[in-house]
Amino acid sequence: MIGKVKVPAFLDPETRTGRFFRTLASSYILVGAATLYSFVTIPMILYFADQKTLGLWLLVSQLTTFLTALDAGLSSSSVRQFVGAASANDPGRLAPRFQSTLLISTFQGLLIILIGLAGADFTGHVLAVPIDLRNQSVLLLAAQYRDWE
């Protein structure tokens, strides 16, 4: 049949339900990719390093993930604000949003770095990181924050 094919409402990208299911499906794909990544990287790391080093790497990764929660959704909120101002075709609304986003992001970045680096040695004691790996854990955390910002 030539012409339009009727797409079910839950798959139609023009409807709210369709966008919801597309987002849901892409989220599951992301979780699957992260799981596959873990299944590949963990044995590879264990091949090249010992269990203590793997534990340190996992600890630093989890602490970094925890500290990124301080973003509190402001990154995605900023994008929506920019898109709203740009779609209204009002450049005057764009500048204040850019300035406030830059200020808030800078403050958040400094706060995350301060908490992460100040707490790096403390977390080594609390989480029982072996003495020989404590300096390495602080350096790894510092490298993570430098790359993250």
ZAPA-109853 format. One record per residue (C-alpha): residue in three letters; residue number from 1; x, y, z negated. Coordinates in Angstrom, 3 decimals. Last residue first. Layout:
N
{tigu->ALA	kese->NUM	xx->X	yy->Y	zz->Z} .
...
//
This chain:
149
{tigu->GLU	kese->149	xx->35.402	yy->19.618	zz->-34.703} .
{tigu->TRP	kese->148	xx->35.379	yy->15.842	zz->-34.702} .
{tigu->ASP	kese->147	xx->38.980	yy->15.394	zz->-33.561} .
{tigu->ARG	kese->146	xx->40.403	yy->17.468	zz->-36.416} .
{tigu->TYR	kese->145	xx->37.988	yy->15.831	zz->-38.838} .
{tigu->GLN	kese->144	xx->39.064	yy->12.310	zz->-37.837} .
{tigu->ALA	kese->143	xx->42.764	yy->13.218	zz->-37.971} .
{tigu->ALA	kese->142	xx->42.380	yy->14.546	zz->-41.522} .
{tigu->LEU	kese->141	xx->40.515	yy->11.383	zz->-42.528} .
{tigu->LEU	kese->140	xx->43.281	yy->9.249	zz->-41.047} .
{tigu->LEU	kese->139	xx->45.947	yy->11.258	zz->-42.881} .
{tigu->VAL	kese->138	xx->44.110	yy->10.877	zz->-46.189} .
{tigu->SER	kese->137	xx->43.711	yy->7.137	zz->-45.575} .
{tigu->GLN	kese->136	xx->47.430	yy->6.775	zz->-44.732} .
{tigu->ASN	kese->135	xx->48.360	yy->8.388	zz->-48.026} .
{tigu->ARG	kese->134	xx->46.086	yy->5.940	zz->-49.835} .
{tigu->LEU	kese->133	xx->47.278	yy->2.823	zz->-47.968} .
{tigu->ASP	kese->132	xx->50.184	yy->1.743	zz->-50.222} .
{tigu->ILE	kese->131	xx->48.085	yy->2.379	zz->-53.333} .
{tigu->PRO	kese->130	xx->45.305	yy->0.030	zz->-52.204} .
{tigu->VAL	kese->129	xx->41.961	yy->1.790	zz->-51.663} .
{tigu->ALA	kese->128	xx->39.864	yy->1.142	zz->-54.753} .
{tigu->LEU	kese->127	xx->36.727	yy->3.003	zz->-53.651} .
{tigu->VAL	kese->126	xx->36.939	yy->5.482	zz->-56.534} .
{tigu->HIS	kese->125	xx->40.687	yy->6.100	zz->-56.290} .
{tigu->GLY	kese->124	xx->40.799	yy->6.481	zz->-52.502} .
{tigu->THR	kese->123	xx->37.572	yy->8.465	zz->-52.669} .
{tigu->PHE	kese->122	xx->39.340	yy->11.049	zz->-54.833} .
{tigu->ASP	kese->121	xx->42.256	yy->11.289	zz->-52.406} .
{tigu->ALA	kese->120	xx->39.916	yy->11.957	zz->-49.505} .
{tigu->GLY	kese->119	xx->37.508	yy->14.163	zz->-51.462} .
{tigu->ALA	kese->118	xx->39.371	yy->17.394	zz->-50.895} .
{tigu->LEU	kese->117	xx->39.931	yy->16.441	zz->-47.259} .
{tigu->GLY	kese->116	xx->36.353	yy->15.472	zz->-46.541} .
{tigu->ILE	kese->115	xx->34.663	yy->18.159	zz->-48.622} .
{tigu->LEU	kese->114	xx->36.831	yy->20.903	zz->-47.141} .
{tigu->ILE	kese->113	xx->36.561	yy->19.570	zz->-43.585} .
{tigu->ILE	kese->112	xx->32.789	yy->19.232	zz->-43.870} .
{tigu->LEU	kese->111	xx->32.439	yy->22.714	zz->-45.353} .
{tigu->LEU	kese->110	xx->34.688	yy->24.240	zz->-42.689} .
{tigu->GLY	kese->109	xx->32.671	yy->22.591	zz->-39.943} .
{tigu->GLN	kese->108	xx->29.359	yy->23.644	zz->-41.485} .
{tigu->PHE	kese->107	xx->30.491	yy->27.259	zz->-41.793} .
{tigu->THR	kese->106	xx->31.736	yy->27.302	zz->-38.200} .
{tigu->SER	kese->105	xx->28.504	yy->25.716	zz->-36.984} .
{tigu->ILE	kese->104	xx->26.404	yy->28.277	zz->-38.877} .
{tigu->LEU	kese->103	xx->28.365	yy->31.244	zz->-37.505} .
{tigu->LEU	kese->102	xx->28.448	yy->29.940	zz->-33.933} .
{tigu->THR	kese->101	xx->24.739	yy->29.123	zz->-34.036} .
{tigu->SER	kese->100	xx->23.953	yy->32.587	zz->-35.429} .
{tigu->GLN	kese->99	xx->25.978	yy->34.289	zz->-32.700} .
{tigu->PHE	kese->98	xx->24.518	yy->32.174	zz->-29.894} .
{tigu->ARG	kese->97	xx->20.990	yy->32.747	zz->-31.113} .
{tigu->PRO	kese->96	xx->21.606	yy->36.481	zz->-31.341} .
{tigu->ALA	kese->95	xx->22.959	yy->36.525	zz->-27.747} .
{tigu->LEU	kese->94	xx->20.172	yy->34.456	zz->-26.114} .
{tigu->ARG	kese->93	xx->17.154	yy->36.569	zz->-27.039} .
{tigu->GLY	kese->92	xx->18.404	yy->39.525	zz->-24.998} .
{tigu->PRO	kese->91	xx->18.971	yy->37.238	zz->-22.011} .
{tigu->ASP	kese->90	xx->15.199	yy->36.753	zz->-21.665} .
{tigu->ASN	kese->89	xx->14.335	yy->34.339	zz->-18.864} .
{tigu->ALA	kese->88	xx->11.775	yy->32.624	zz->-21.109} .
{tigu->SER	kese->87	xx->13.443	yy->29.378	zz->-20.037} .
{tigu->ALA	kese->86	xx->16.787	yy->30.641	zz->-21.355} .
{tigu->ALA	kese->85	xx->15.380	yy->31.590	zz->-24.757} .
{tigu->GLY	kese->84	xx->13.626	yy->28.250	zz->-25.192} .
{tigu->VAL	kese->83	xx->16.637	yy->26.313	zz->-23.919} .
{tigu->PHE	kese->82	xx->18.938	yy->28.095	zz->-26.343} .
{tigu->GLN	kese->81	xx->16.609	yy->27.476	zz->-29.287} .
{tigu->ARG	kese->80	xx->16.248	yy->23.811	zz->-28.337} .
{tigu->VAL	kese->79	xx->20.040	yy->23.448	zz->-28.192} .
{tigu->SER	kese->78	xx->20.359	yy->25.061	zz->-31.608} .
{tigu->SER	kese->77	xx->17.882	yy->22.594	zz->-33.094} .
{tigu->SER	kese->76	xx->19.910	yy->19.705	zz->-31.694} .
{tigu->SER	kese->75	xx->23.025	yy->20.989	zz->-33.439} .
{tigu->LEU	kese->74	xx->21.154	yy->21.967	zz->-36.612} .
{tigu->GLY	kese->73	xx->19.943	yy->18.436	zz->-37.238} .
{tigu->ALA	kese->72	xx->21.239	yy->18.241	zz->-40.799} .
{tigu->ASP	kese->71	xx->24.879	yy->18.765	zz->-39.744} .
{tigu->LEU	kese->70	xx->25.774	yy->17.537	zz->-43.226} .
{tigu->ALA	kese->69	xx->25.036	yy->14.049	zz->-41.865} .
{tigu->THR	kese->68	xx->28.455	yy->14.278	zz->-40.217} .
{tigu->LEU	kese->67	xx->29.900	yy->13.623	zz->-43.666} .
{tigu->PHE	kese->66	xx->28.409	yy->10.126	zz->-43.822} .
{tigu->THR	kese->65	xx->29.759	yy->9.222	zz->-40.385} .
{tigu->THR	kese->64	xx->33.225	yy->10.367	zz->-41.435} .
{tigu->LEU	kese->63	xx->33.030	yy->8.324	zz->-44.620} .
{tigu->GLN	kese->62	xx->31.917	yy->5.286	zz->-42.616} .
{tigu->SER	kese->61	xx->34.752	yy->5.591	zz->-40.105} .
{tigu->VAL	kese->60	xx->37.324	yy->6.097	zz->-42.864} .
{tigu->LEU	kese->59	xx->36.117	yy->2.971	zz->-44.662} .
{tigu->LEU	kese->58	xx->36.074	yy->0.917	zz->-41.448} .
{tigu->TRP	kese->57	xx->39.660	yy->1.920	zz->-40.639} .
{tigu->LEU	kese->56	xx->40.776	yy->1.170	zz->-44.191} .
{tigu->GLY	kese->55	xx->39.130	yy->-2.248	zz->-44.094} .
{tigu->LEU	kese->54	xx->40.771	yy->-2.995	zz->-40.752} .
{tigu->THR	kese->53	xx->44.149	yy->-1.994	zz->-42.191} .
{tigu->LYS	kese->52	xx->43.649	yy->-4.279	zz->-45.184} .
{tigu->GLN	kese->51	xx->42.521	yy->-7.141	zz->-42.932} .
{tigu->ASP	kese->50	xx->45.718	yy->-7.108	zz->-40.880} .
{tigu->ALA	kese->49	xx->46.361	yy->-5.476	zz->-37.532} .
{tigu->PHE	kese->48	xx->46.708	yy->-6.408	zz->-33.841} .
{tigu->TYR	kese->47	xx->44.447	yy->-9.480	zz->-33.708} .
{tigu->LEU	kese->46	xx->42.154	yy->-8.122	zz->-36.408} .
{tigu->ILE	kese->45	xx->41.699	yy->-4.989	zz->-34.304} .
{tigu->MET	kese->44	xx->40.688	yy->-7.069	zz->-31.276} .
{tigu->PRO	kese->43	xx->38.310	yy->-9.173	zz->-33.364} .
{tigu->ILE	kese->42	xx->36.632	yy->-5.957	zz->-34.655} .
{tigu->THR	kese->41	xx->36.582	yy->-4.170	zz->-31.290} .
{tigu->VAL	kese->40	xx->34.468	yy->-6.548	zz->-29.203} .
{tigu->PHE	kese->39	xx->31.644	yy->-7.393	zz->-31.604} .
{tigu->SER	kese->38	xx->31.586	yy->-3.777	zz->-32.777} .
{tigu->TYR	kese->37	xx->31.197	yy->-2.446	zz->-29.222} .
{tigu->LEU	kese->36	xx->28.388	yy->-4.944	zz->-28.606} .
{tigu->THR	kese->35	xx->26.608	yy->-3.628	zz->-31.683} .
{tigu->ALA	kese->34	xx->27.076	yy->-0.029	zz->-30.554} .
{tigu->ALA	kese->33	xx->25.752	yy->-0.917	zz->-27.082} .
{tigu->GLY	kese->32	xx->22.714	yy->-2.636	zz->-28.587} .
{tigu->VAL	kese->31	xx->21.989	yy->0.357	zz->-30.831} .
{tigu->LEU	kese->30	xx->22.224	yy->2.667	zz->-27.813} .
{tigu->ILE	kese->29	xx->19.909	yy->0.430	zz->-25.775} .
{tigu->TYR	kese->28	xx->17.437	yy->0.473	zz->-28.657} .
{tigu->SER	kese->27	xx->17.566	yy->4.277	zz->-28.705} .
{tigu->SER	kese->26	xx->17.060	yy->4.383	zz->-24.919} .
{tigu->ALA	kese->25	xx->13.924	yy->2.256	zz->-25.289} .
{tigu->LEU	kese->24	xx->12.510	yy->4.461	zz->-28.037} .
{tigu->THR	kese->23	xx->13.234	yy->7.612	zz->-26.038} .
{tigu->ARG	kese->22	xx->11.481	yy->6.131	zz->-23.002} .
{tigu->PHE	kese->21	xx->8.590	yy->5.035	zz->-25.224} .
{tigu->PHE	kese->20	xx->8.190	yy->8.518	zz->-26.689} .
{tigu->ARG	kese->19	xx->8.499	yy->10.205	zz->-23.285} .
{tigu->GLY	kese->18	xx->5.716	yy->7.989	zz->-21.957} .
{tigu->THR	kese->17	xx->3.509	yy->8.714	zz->-24.966} .
{tigu->ARG	kese->16	xx->3.975	yy->12.458	zz->-24.472} .
{tigu->THR	kese->15	xx->3.012	yy->12.187	zz->-20.842} .
{tigu->GLU	kese->14	xx->5.000	yy->13.238	zz->-17.767} .
{tigu->PRO	kese->13	xx->7.506	yy->10.398	zz->-18.119} .
{tigu->ASP	kese->12	xx->4.734	yy->7.867	zz->-17.374} .
{tigu->LEU	kese->11	xx->5.670	yy->4.551	zz->-18.988} .
{tigu->PHE	kese->10	xx->3.051	yy->4.440	zz->-21.790} .
{tigu->ALA	kese->9	xx->0.469	yy->5.907	zz->-19.448} .
{tigu->PRO	kese->8	xx->0.723	yy->2.999	zz->-16.991} .
{tigu->VAL	kese->7	xx->2.051	yy->4.066	zz->-13.589} .
{tigu->LYS	kese->6	xx->-0.370	yy->4.278	zz->-10.679} .
{tigu->VAL	kese->5	xx->1.510	yy->3.880	zz->-7.437} .
{tigu->LYS	kese->4	xx->1.148	yy->6.819	zz->-5.135} .
{tigu->GLY	kese->3	xx->0.828	yy->6.255	zz->-1.443} .
{tigu->ILE	kese->2	xx->1.374	yy->3.398	zz->0.990} .
{tigu->MET	kese->1	xx->0.000	yy->0.000	zz->0.000} .
//
